[in-house]
């Protein structure tokens, strides 16, 4: 697994049920459906120099600004990273 550095957080986007619904409208192949500005992600790992996240936040759900998430493809694996200050908040279990 990738170890994030420089205040980055490694994420796994949580797909909403709305995004999974299939459209019955025909659109051009190059058209992309607009996504919500905000979304939920699962925290997979945090950089050691993060001030706002730590190891206890791994596996928690975080509210993020989707436009601030970097999608990086390395060979066949896709990683999702964001700087820690682009998170809006964590959801605590319970």
TIKETI-131199 format. One line per field, with one value per residue (C-alpha): x, y, z; residue number from 1. Coordinates in steps of 0.25 Angstrom, whole numbers, always signed. Example, Ala and Ser with C-alpha at 12.3 -4.5 7.8 and 13.67 -1.06 7.14 Angstrom:
x [+49,+55]
y [-18,-4]
z [+31,+29]
resi [1,2]
% end
This chain:
x [+0,+4,+9,+5,+15,+15,+2,-6,-17,-20,-34,-44,-57,-70,-80,-94,-106,-110,-97,-100,-113,-113,-118,-128,-125,-115,-103,-91,-79,-70,-80,-77,-88,-86,-83,-86,-77,-76,-74,-70,-57,-51,-38,-27,-15,-9,+4,+13,+14,-1,-6,-21,-21,-14,-14,-27,-34,-31,-44,-52,-61,-58,-66,-58,-58,-58,-50,-38,-36,-25,-27,-13,-11,+1,+2,-11,-14,-22,-19,-28,-20,-23,-16,-21,-27,-37,-45,-58,-59,-59,-71,-69,-75,-86]
y [+0,+14,+22,+36,+48,+63,+64,+56,+46,+33,+31,+21,+28,+23,+22,+28,+20,+31,+29,+14,+16,+14,+25,+23,+35,+34,+43,+45,+35,+47,+53,+51,+52,+63,+59,+65,+75,+68,+53,+43,+35,+24,+28,+17,+24,+37,+44,+44,+59,+62,+71,+68,+53,+42,+27,+26,+32,+21,+14,+26,+33,+47,+58,+64,+74,+65,+75,+74,+59,+55,+42,+36,+23,+16,+4,-3,+3,+16,+24,+35,+46,+60,+69,+68,+83,+79,+71,+76,+66,+52,+43,+36,+22,+21]
z [+0,-3,+9,+8,+11,+12,+20,+10,+13,+5,+3,-3,-9,-4,-15,-12,-16,-26,-34,-35,-42,-57,-66,-76,-84,-96,-95,-104,-100,-96,-86,-72,-61,-52,-38,-25,-20,-6,-3,+7,+7,+16,+22,+18,+23,+27,+26,+38,+38,+38,+49,+47,+45,+52,+52,+60,+48,+39,+35,+39,+29,+25,+18,+7,-5,-17,-26,-16,-17,-27,-34,-37,-46,-44,-53,-51,-37,-35,-22,-17,-9,-3,+6,+21,+21,+10,+20,+26,+37,+42,+45,+58,+60,+70]
resi [1,2,3,4,5,6,7,8,9,10,11,12,13,14,15,16,17,18,19,20,21,22,23,24,25,26,27,28,29,30,31,32,33,34,35,36,37,38,39,40,41,42,43,44,45,46,47,48,49,50,51,52,53,54,55,56,57,58,59,60,61,62,63,64,65,66,67,68,69,70,71,72,73,74,75,76,77,78,79,80,81,82,83,84,85,86,87,88,89,90,91,92,93,94]
% end
